[in-house]
């Protein structure tokens, strides 16, 4: 997403983030003991709406959430900034 980010927790970071891709693999466990009976060697990228399902991590505080949360925080912060050229009576 080509939109600004802001960490919703530390509210200081606008530039340093990590994309966290979600990976999955099949496993099977014994119903009674919980012991692993099968573990696939193949990992698959988890997808949502035909795009990789990923989270964003703040490099300053370590908070991890959806990309949408970081975009929303940036939009809320932008709405609070005074507009240049506006007059107050």
N, C-alpha and C positions, 0 to 999 in steps of 0.2 A: 504494500500500500504506500503510495507516494504522498504521505501526509506527515506533518510533524508529530513527534512523540514527546511526552512528558511523563516521568515516573509519577504515578498517582500516590505513592507512599512517601518518598523523600522529597518530591516536588522541586528537585534541584537539577536533575539530570535531563538534558535535552539531546545529548549527542552520543553517549556510550551505552550500547545495548548489544545483546546477543539474541540471535534467532535460535529457538530450541525446537528441533524437529522431533516429532513423536514417531517412535518405531515400535513395531509389534512383532511377536513371533508366537507360534502355536506351542502350547504345552498341555500335557495331560497329567493329572494327579490321581493317585489311588484315593477312592472315595472315603475309606475308613482311616487310613494312616496319614494321608496328605503327602506321601512320598511322590516325588516326580517319577513318572513312568515313561514319559516321552518329552523331549525338547527338540524343536525344529532347529536346524542349522541356519535356516533362512530368515532374515529380518525383512519386514515390509514397512514402507512408509505409510503411516496412517493418513488417509485422505478424507476431506470433507468437501462436498460440492466439486469434486474432481481437482481440488487443489490440496497440496500438502497441509495437514493440520499442524500448525506451529504456534508456539507461545513466544513471548518476548521476555527477556530477563534484563533488569536494570544492572549495569555493571558497577554502580556505586553502592546500592543497598542490597542487591541480590533478589529483589522482589520478582516473581514470575507470574504472569497472567496473559490473557489473550491480547493480541495486537489491538483489538478494539478498545480495551481499557486504557492503553497508553495514548491512543488517538483522542479518546473522549477527554482525558485529563488535559491534553494540549489545547483542545477546543474550549474547555471551560476556562482555562487560564487566559487564553487569548480574548475571551469575551469580557474578562475583568479588567483588561488593560485599557487605559484611556485612549480615545481616538485622537489623532493629531488633527488640528484644525477645528475641533469642536469647541463651542463656547459654553461656559457655565454662567448662569445669571446670578 
